[in-house]
Amino acid sequence: MEKFFQVKEKGSTVKVEIMAGLTTFMAMAYILMVNAGMFSDLAGTVGTTPEKMYNAVYIATAISAVAGTLLIGLLANLPLAQASGMGLNAFFVYTVCFGFGLTYSNALVLVLFDGILFIILTITGLREKIFTAIPDCVRMAIPAGIGLFIAFLGLQNAGIVVLDESTKVTLVSFNLYGGNATWDSVMPLLVTIFTLIAIAALSAKKVRGAVFWGMLGGTAAYYILGITTKSVYEGFGDKFNFNPFAAFKDFGQISFGKVFTQGFDFSAYLENHSGSSLIILFITTALAFCLVDMFDTLGTLFGACSRGNMLTEKGEIPNFQKAMLSDAIATVCGSVCGTSTVTTFVEASSGIAEGGRTGLSAITTAALFFISMFLSPVASLIPGCATAAVLIFVGVLMMGAVLKIDWNNIEIALPAFLTISFMPFTYNISYGIAFGLISYIFLSLFTGKAKQIKTGTLVIGILFAIMFFVTH
């Protein structure tokens, strides 16, 4: 281990690396439950139950996390970790499947294409050039837009924000006296709010794995308060299969390999759309996957490495190409397993803060993700009101990106605002990127700054514009 990971040379010890890997796992273990819970909404479209869909994607998420984290540890020797990215999973479920009308398997093809394209772009060095083609005002706004989108999903999943005929959305009723609310309906709402505040308080106190522990605390509160309701324990034993290997069976039947066996059948989409519409949708959606993943990975790599003083003398990320290649290969693995794009998690910064400096830390995190595959029955007990709080909290964290935007400069503020606002308002991440880019291009043209528009920016903007005219 010393020769391979150069632990002493990096100023660390084996014990410190293992503890750092444990810290990183605790900080990002929530993705297993949150990602599975999000994908369980697709159960009806796949022809299965939410419980089975949850099990299948739980295993898919764990396997892809193991693969990605092992790769970045072994290839790049960095103390980072990878898993299905927040925001990218919401884009997959709510935009690509529910919004555009593609099937679960069709959407996996887009993720597969994303991963293969990333491998090619990483090897050829073109990945950075595409990244620089996106103007800063749009690039900085994307995380904030995704954060609002995720928080909106969390509020809806919790049942706090509901549909309304006059205002479209409104706050659910908490009125137990004379209103339509009952204790059975209000109790989970209160648990979501309690869980959110608990996570925030733990984070403020710098507790390791604050999100994970807060979610567990919310789960405990839900089942304790469940004694006072009629619905929580009704048919409780029938809902869950406590055989740890049952999830693997669901994984094999529902998600594994579906990208190849069913993914390339777009007949359902073509019943109501033209072939040209499918081509444009495929290109622009895959591009949106690529852009969001690219910003996630590059931003996280630089931020995490700089926080741990791990940048090279030139201020570059060590083993950058290998780290990006790990991300790309892991995304391909995720598509085969049946989950959304895999990306580097910013939560790995918690492990770096504990002293992690080498790939041994990543190997430890990967080992814990492997063990967690056999704990799916326990994970399935976590209620939706607890995972909804996690979505809202992640949204809070992602809003920090707005601080980097110069809101006093309208040429920057308008594209940034449209990028941020269109994501939650249209329930679509790609629409936010599209309107941000298109507005940037036209503002540059009308203010006499056409020369600042890069060719790549123009091409991407035109593709998104075509998408609106062809797919709607």
C-alpha positions as CSV (number, residue, x, y, z in Angstrom):
1,M,0.0,0.0,0.0
2,E,2.8,2.4,0.8
3,K,4.5,1.9,-2.6
4,F,1.3,2.0,-4.6
5,F,-0.5,4.9,-2.8
6,Q,2.6,6.8,-1.6
7,V,0.9,7.4,1.8
8,K,3.9,8.7,3.7
9,E,5.1,10.7,0.7
10,K,1.7,12.5,0.6
11,G,2.1,13.3,4.4
12,S,-0.5,10.8,5.7
13,T,-0.8,7.5,7.4
14,V,-2.8,4.4,6.7
15,K,-5.0,5.0,9.8
16,V,-5.7,8.6,8.7
17,E,-6.6,7.4,5.2
18,I,-9.0,4.8,6.4
19,M,-10.7,7.2,8.8
20,A,-11.0,9.8,5.9
21,G,-12.6,7.1,3.7
22,L,-15.1,6.3,6.4
23,T,-15.9,10.1,6.8
24,T,-16.5,10.5,3.1
25,F,-18.8,7.5,3.1
26,M,-20.9,8.7,6.0
27,A,-21.1,12.1,4.2
28,M,-22.5,10.7,1.0
29,A,-24.2,7.4,2.0
30,Y,-27.5,9.3,1.7
31,I,-27.3,9.0,-2.1
32,L,-28.1,5.3,-1.9
33,M,-31.5,5.9,-0.4
34,V,-32.3,9.2,-2.1
35,N,-31.4,8.0,-5.6
36,A,-33.4,4.8,-5.1
37,G,-36.4,6.7,-3.8
38,M,-36.3,9.1,-6.7
39,F,-36.2,6.3,-9.3
40,S,-39.0,4.4,-7.5
41,D,-41.3,7.1,-9.0
42,L,-40.7,5.4,-12.4
43,A,-42.1,2.1,-11.2
44,G,-45.4,2.5,-13.0
45,T,-43.7,3.2,-16.3
46,V,-41.5,0.1,-15.9
47,G,-44.3,-2.2,-14.9
48,T,-43.2,-3.0,-11.4
49,T,-43.8,-1.9,-7.8
50,P,-42.1,1.1,-6.2
51,E,-40.5,-1.3,-3.7
52,K,-38.9,-3.5,-6.4
53,M,-37.8,-0.4,-8.3
54,Y,-36.2,1.0,-5.2
55,N,-34.3,-2.3,-4.6
56,A,-33.1,-2.4,-8.1
57,V,-31.8,1.1,-8.3
58,Y,-30.3,0.9,-4.7
59,I,-28.1,-1.9,-5.9
60,A,-27.3,-0.1,-9.2
61,T,-26.3,3.0,-7.3
62,A,-24.1,1.0,-4.9
63,I,-22.3,-0.9,-7.7
64,S,-21.7,2.2,-9.8
65,A,-20.4,4.0,-6.7
66,V,-18.0,1.1,-5.9
67,A,-16.8,1.1,-9.5
68,G,-16.3,4.9,-9.8
69,T,-14.7,5.3,-6.4
70,L,-12.3,2.3,-7.0
71,L,-11.3,3.8,-10.3
72,I,-10.5,7.3,-9.0
73,G,-8.6,5.7,-6.1
74,L,-6.6,3.2,-8.2
75,L,-6.1,5.2,-11.4
76,A,-5.8,8.8,-10.1
77,N,-4.7,8.1,-6.5
78,L,-7.0,10.8,-5.2
79,P,-9.1,10.7,-2.0
80,L,-12.3,11.3,-3.8
81,A,-15.5,9.3,-4.3
82,Q,-18.1,9.0,-7.0
83,A,-21.8,8.0,-7.3
84,S,-25.0,9.0,-9.1
85,G,-25.0,12.7,-9.1
86,M,-27.7,14.8,-7.4
87,G,-29.4,16.9,-10.1
88,L,-28.5,14.5,-12.8
89,N,-30.8,11.9,-11.3
90,A,-33.6,14.4,-11.1
91,F,-33.0,15.4,-14.7
92,F,-33.1,11.7,-15.7
93,V,-36.4,10.9,-13.9
94,Y,-38.5,14.1,-14.1
95,T,-37.2,15.7,-17.3
96,V,-36.1,12.9,-19.6
97,C,-38.6,10.3,-18.6
98,F,-41.7,12.2,-17.3
99,G,-41.1,15.4,-19.3
100,F,-39.9,14.2,-22.7
101,G,-41.7,10.9,-22.6
102,L,-38.7,8.5,-23.0
103,T,-38.8,5.2,-21.2
104,Y,-36.4,4.3,-18.3
105,S,-34.4,2.2,-20.7
106,N,-34.3,4.9,-23.4
107,A,-32.9,7.3,-20.8
108,L,-30.2,4.9,-19.9
109,V,-29.0,4.9,-23.5
110,L,-28.4,8.7,-23.2
111,V,-26.4,8.0,-20.0
112,L,-24.4,5.3,-21.9
113,F,-23.8,7.8,-24.8
114,D,-22.7,10.4,-22.3
115,G,-20.2,8.1,-20.7
116,I,-18.7,6.9,-24.1
117,L,-18.5,10.5,-25.3
118,F,-16.7,11.5,-22.2
119,I,-14.2,8.7,-22.6
120,I,-13.5,9.9,-26.1
121,L,-13.4,13.6,-25.1
122,T,-11.1,12.8,-22.2
123,I,-8.6,10.8,-24.2
124,T,-8.5,13.4,-27.0
125,G,-8.4,16.4,-24.6
126,L,-11.6,18.0,-26.1
127,R,-13.5,17.8,-22.8
128,E,-12.0,21.0,-21.5
129,K,-12.6,22.9,-24.8
130,I,-16.4,22.1,-24.6
131,F,-16.3,23.2,-20.9
132,T,-14.8,26.6,-21.9
133,A,-17.4,27.1,-24.7
134,I,-20.0,27.7,-22.0
135,P,-20.0,31.4,-20.9
136,D,-19.1,31.9,-17.2
137,C,-22.5,33.5,-16.4
138,V,-24.3,30.4,-17.5
139,R,-21.7,28.0,-16.0
140,M,-21.9,29.6,-12.6
141,A,-25.7,29.7,-12.6
142,I,-26.2,26.0,-13.4
143,P,-25.6,24.6,-9.9
144,A,-27.9,27.2,-8.4
145,G,-30.7,26.3,-10.9
146,I,-30.3,22.6,-10.2
147,G,-30.3,23.4,-6.5
148,L,-33.7,25.2,-6.7
149,F,-35.0,22.4,-8.9
150,I,-34.0,19.7,-6.4
151,A,-35.4,21.7,-3.5
152,F,-38.7,22.1,-5.3
153,L,-38.8,18.3,-5.9
154,G,-38.1,17.7,-2.2
155,L,-40.9,20.0,-1.2
156,Q,-43.3,18.2,-3.6
157,N,-42.1,14.7,-2.6
158,A,-42.7,15.7,1.1
159,G,-46.2,16.9,0.3
160,I,-45.4,20.4,1.6
161,V,-46.0,22.0,-1.8
162,V,-49.1,20.7,-3.6
163,L,-51.0,21.4,-6.8
164,D,-53.7,24.1,-6.7
165,E,-56.3,25.0,-9.4
166,S,-56.0,28.7,-9.1
167,T,-52.3,29.3,-8.3
168,K,-50.9,26.1,-9.8
169,V,-48.9,25.3,-6.6
170,T,-49.5,26.2,-2.9
171,L,-48.6,25.2,0.6
172,V,-50.4,22.1,1.9
173,S,-52.9,22.6,4.8
174,F,-51.6,22.1,8.3
175,N,-55.0,23.0,9.8
176,L,-56.0,20.2,12.1
177,Y,-58.9,22.2,13.4
178,G,-61.6,22.8,10.8
179,G,-59.4,22.2,7.8
180,N,-58.9,19.2,5.6
181,A,-55.7,18.1,7.3
182,T,-55.4,15.1,9.6
183,W,-52.7,14.0,12.0
184,D,-51.8,11.2,9.6
185,S,-51.2,13.7,6.8
186,V,-49.5,16.4,8.9
187,M,-47.1,14.1,10.9
188,P,-44.8,13.3,7.9
189,L,-44.7,17.0,7.0
190,L,-43.4,17.8,10.4
191,V,-40.9,15.1,10.2
192,T,-39.5,16.6,6.9
193,I,-39.2,20.0,8.5
194,F,-37.6,18.5,11.7
195,T,-35.1,16.5,9.5
196,L,-34.1,19.5,7.5
197,I,-33.4,21.6,10.6
198,A,-31.6,18.7,12.2
199,I,-29.3,18.2,9.2
200,A,-28.6,22.0,9.1
201,A,-27.8,22.1,12.8
202,L,-25.5,19.1,12.6
203,S,-23.8,20.7,9.6
204,A,-23.3,23.9,11.5
205,K,-21.7,21.9,14.3
206,K,-19.4,20.3,11.8
207,V,-20.6,16.8,12.6
208,R,-19.3,14.1,10.2
209,G,-22.0,12.7,8.0
210,A,-24.5,15.3,9.1
211,V,-26.9,14.5,6.2
212,F,-26.8,10.8,6.9
213,W,-27.3,11.2,10.7
214,G,-30.0,13.8,10.2
215,M,-31.8,11.4,7.8
216,L,-31.6,8.6,10.4
217,G,-32.9,10.9,13.1
218,G,-35.9,11.8,10.9
219,T,-36.5,8.1,10.2
220,A,-36.5,7.4,14.0
221,A,-38.9,10.3,14.6
222,Y,-41.2,9.1,11.8
223,Y,-41.5,5.6,13.3
224,I,-41.9,6.9,16.9
225,L,-44.6,9.3,15.9
226,G,-46.1,6.6,13.7
227,I,-47.4,5.0,16.9
228,T,-49.9,7.9,17.1
229,T,-51.2,7.3,13.5
230,K,-53.3,4.7,11.8
231,S,-51.3,4.5,8.5
232,V,-47.6,4.0,9.3
233,Y,-47.7,0.5,10.6
234,E,-50.7,-0.7,8.6
235,G,-49.5,-3.6,6.5
236,F,-46.0,-2.8,7.5
237,G,-44.7,-6.3,7.2
238,D,-46.1,-6.8,3.8
239,K,-44.3,-3.8,2.3
240,F,-40.7,-5.0,3.0
241,N,-38.7,-8.0,2.0
242,F,-36.0,-8.4,4.7
243,N,-34.0,-10.9,2.6
244,P,-30.8,-9.0,1.8
245,F,-30.5,-10.9,-1.5
246,A,-34.0,-10.0,-2.8
247,A,-32.7,-6.6,-3.9
248,F,-30.1,-8.3,-6.2
249,K,-32.9,-10.3,-7.8
250,D,-34.9,-7.1,-8.5
251,F,-31.7,-5.5,-9.8
252,G,-31.2,-8.4,-12.3
253,Q,-34.8,-8.3,-13.5
254,I,-35.5,-4.6,-13.6
255,S,-32.4,-2.6,-14.3
256,F,-29.2,-4.5,-15.1
257,G,-28.5,-4.6,-18.8
258,K,-31.8,-2.9,-19.8
259,V,-29.9,-0.3,-21.7
260,F,-29.0,-3.0,-24.2
261,T,-32.1,-5.2,-24.2
262,Q,-34.7,-2.4,-24.2
263,G,-33.0,0.9,-24.4
264,F,-32.7,1.2,-28.2
265,D,-36.4,0.6,-28.7
266,F,-37.8,4.2,-29.2
267,S,-41.1,3.0,-30.7
268,A,-43.1,4.4,-27.8
269,Y,-41.7,7.9,-28.4
270,L,-42.0,7.7,-32.1
271,E,-45.7,7.0,-31.9
272,N,-46.3,10.7,-31.2
273,H,-43.1,12.3,-32.5
274,S,-41.1,12.4,-35.7
275,G,-37.7,10.8,-36.3
276,S,-36.0,14.2,-36.6
277,S,-37.5,15.2,-33.3
278,L,-36.0,12.2,-31.7
279,I,-32.5,13.0,-33.2
280,I,-32.6,16.6,-31.9
281,L,-33.9,15.5,-28.5
282,F,-31.2,12.8,-28.3
283,I,-28.4,15.2,-29.1
284,T,-29.5,18.1,-26.9
285,T,-30.5,15.9,-23.9
286,A,-27.2,14.0,-24.1
287,L,-25.4,17.4,-24.3
288,A,-27.3,18.6,-21.2
289,F,-26.2,15.4,-19.4
290,C,-22.6,16.1,-20.5
291,L,-22.6,19.7,-19.5
292,V,-24.0,19.2,-16.0
293,D,-21.7,16.2,-15.3
294,M,-18.7,18.2,-16.7
295,F,-19.4,21.2,-14.4
296,D,-20.0,18.9,-11.4
297,T,-16.8,16.9,-11.9
298,L,-14.4,19.7,-12.8
299,G,-15.8,22.0,-10.0
300,T,-15.6,19.2,-7.4
301,L,-12.1,18.1,-8.4
302,F,-10.7,21.6,-8.3
303,G,-12.5,22.6,-5.1
304,A,-11.7,19.4,-3.2
305,C,-8.0,19.3,-4.2
306,S,-7.5,23.0,-3.5
307,R,-9.1,22.6,0.0
308,G,-6.6,19.9,0.8
309,N,-3.6,21.8,-0.7
310,M,-3.2,19.0,-3.2
311,L,-2.9,21.1,-6.3
312,T,0.4,21.0,-8.2
313,E,2.9,23.9,-8.3
314,K,1.1,25.2,-11.4
315,G,-2.2,25.1,-9.6
316,E,-3.4,22.1,-11.5
317,I,-5.3,19.0,-10.4
318,P,-3.0,16.0,-9.9
319,N,-3.7,13.1,-12.3
320,F,-6.4,15.2,-13.9
321,Q,-6.9,13.2,-17.0
322,K,-7.0,9.9,-15.0
323,A,-9.6,11.4,-12.7
324,M,-11.8,12.5,-15.6
325,L,-11.4,9.1,-17.2
326,S,-12.5,7.4,-14.0
327,D,-15.7,9.6,-14.1
328,A,-16.4,8.6,-17.7
329,I,-15.9,4.9,-17.2
330,A,-18.1,5.0,-14.1
331,T,-20.9,6.6,-16.0
332,V,-20.8,3.8,-18.6
333,C,-20.9,1.3,-15.7
334,G,-23.9,3.2,-14.2
335,S,-25.9,3.0,-17.4
336,V,-25.3,-0.7,-17.7
337,C,-26.4,-1.2,-14.0
338,G,-29.4,1.0,-14.5
339,T,-28.8,4.4,-12.9
340,S,-28.1,8.0,-13.9
341,T,-24.8,9.7,-14.6
342,V,-22.0,9.0,-12.1
343,T,-20.0,12.1,-11.0
344,T,-17.5,13.1,-8.3
345,F,-19.1,14.1,-5.0
346,V,-18.2,17.3,-3.3
347,E,-18.9,15.4,0.0
348,A,-15.5,13.9,-0.4
349,S,-14.1,17.2,0.8
350,S,-15.1,16.0,4.3
351,G,-12.7,13.1,4.0
352,I,-10.0,15.4,2.8
353,A,-10.6,17.7,5.8
354,E,-10.0,14.6,8.0
355,G,-6.6,14.2,6.4
356,G,-7.2,12.0,3.4
357,R,-4.6,12.5,0.7
358,T,-4.4,9.3,-1.4
359,G,-6.4,6.7,-3.2
360,L,-6.4,4.5,-0.1
361,S,-9.1,6.8,1.3
362,A,-11.2,6.2,-1.8
363,I,-10.6,2.4,-1.6
364,T,-12.0,2.5,1.9
365,T,-15.1,4.4,0.8
366,A,-15.6,1.9,-2.1
367,A,-15.4,-1.0,0.4
368,L,-18.1,0.6,2.5
369,F,-20.3,1.1,-0.5
370,F,-19.8,-2.6,-1.3
371,I,-20.9,-3.6,2.2
372,S,-23.9,-1.3,2.0
373,M,-25.3,-3.4,-1.0
374,F,-26.3,-6.1,1.5
375,L,-28.2,-3.6,3.7
376,S,-30.9,-2.7,1.3
377,P,-33.7,-4.0,3.6
378,V,-32.6,-1.6,6.3
379,A,-32.3,1.3,3.8
380,S,-35.8,0.6,2.4
381,L,-37.2,1.5,5.8
382,I,-36.2,5.1,5.4
383,P,-39.4,7.0,4.7
384,G,-39.9,9.5,1.8
385,C,-40.4,12.4,4.3
386,A,-36.8,11.9,5.5
387,T,-35.2,11.7,2.0
388,A,-37.2,14.7,0.9
389,A,-35.5,16.8,3.6
390,V,-32.1,15.7,2.1
391,L,-33.2,17.0,-1.4
392,I,-34.2,20.4,0.1
393,F,-30.9,20.6,2.0
394,V,-28.8,19.7,-1.0
395,G,-30.7,22.5,-2.8
396,V,-29.6,24.9,-0.1
397,L,-25.9,23.9,-0.5
398,M,-26.0,24.4,-4.3
399,M,-27.4,27.9,-4.1
400,G,-24.0,29.2,-3.0
401,A,-23.0,29.5,-6.6
402,V,-25.1,32.7,-7.0
403,L,-22.4,34.6,-5.0
404,K,-20.0,34.4,-7.9
405,I,-22.4,36.1,-10.3
406,D,-22.1,39.8,-10.9
407,W,-25.8,40.8,-10.6
408,N,-25.0,44.5,-11.3
409,N,-24.0,43.6,-14.8
410,I,-27.2,43.0,-16.8
411,E,-25.3,41.2,-19.6
412,I,-24.3,38.6,-17.0
413,A,-27.4,38.8,-14.7
414,L,-30.0,38.0,-17.4
415,P,-28.5,34.8,-18.8
416,A,-27.7,33.7,-15.2
417,F,-31.2,34.5,-14.0
418,L,-32.9,32.7,-16.9
419,T,-30.6,29.7,-16.4
420,I,-31.6,29.5,-12.7
421,S,-35.3,30.3,-13.0
422,F,-36.2,28.1,-16.0
423,M,-35.0,24.9,-14.3
424,P,-37.5,24.8,-11.5
425,F,-40.2,26.8,-13.3
426,T,-40.3,24.5,-16.3
427,Y,-39.3,21.3,-14.4
428,N,-36.4,20.9,-16.8
429,I,-32.6,21.4,-16.4
430,S,-31.8,21.5,-20.1
431,Y,-34.3,24.3,-20.7
432,G,-32.5,26.4,-18.1
433,I,-29.2,25.8,-19.9
434,A,-30.8,26.5,-23.3
435,F,-32.4,29.9,-22.3
436,G,-29.2,31.0,-20.6
437,L,-27.1,30.3,-23.6
438,I,-29.5,31.7,-26.2
439,S,-30.0,34.9,-24.2
440,Y,-26.3,35.3,-23.8
441,I,-25.8,35.0,-27.6
442,F,-28.5,37.5,-28.4
443,L,-27.3,40.0,-25.7
444,S,-23.8,39.8,-27.1
445,L,-25.0,40.4,-30.6
446,F,-27.3,43.4,-29.7
447,T,-24.6,45.0,-27.5
448,G,-21.9,44.9,-30.2
449,K,-19.9,42.1,-28.6
450,A,-20.4,39.4,-31.2
451,K,-16.7,38.7,-31.2
452,Q,-16.9,37.3,-27.6
453,I,-19.2,34.5,-28.7
454,K,-17.2,31.4,-29.2
455,T,-18.0,29.0,-32.0
456,G,-18.7,26.2,-29.6
457,T,-21.2,28.4,-27.7
458,L,-23.0,29.3,-30.9
459,V,-23.3,25.7,-32.1
460,I,-24.6,24.6,-28.7
461,G,-27.1,27.5,-28.6
462,I,-28.4,26.7,-32.1
463,L,-28.9,23.0,-31.2
464,F,-30.9,24.0,-28.1
465,A,-33.0,26.4,-30.2
466,I,-33.7,23.7,-32.8
467,M,-34.9,21.5,-29.9
468,F,-37.7,23.9,-29.0
469,F,-39.0,24.1,-32.6
470,V,-38.7,20.4,-33.3
471,T,-39.7,18.7,-30.0
472,H,-42.6,21.0,-29.0
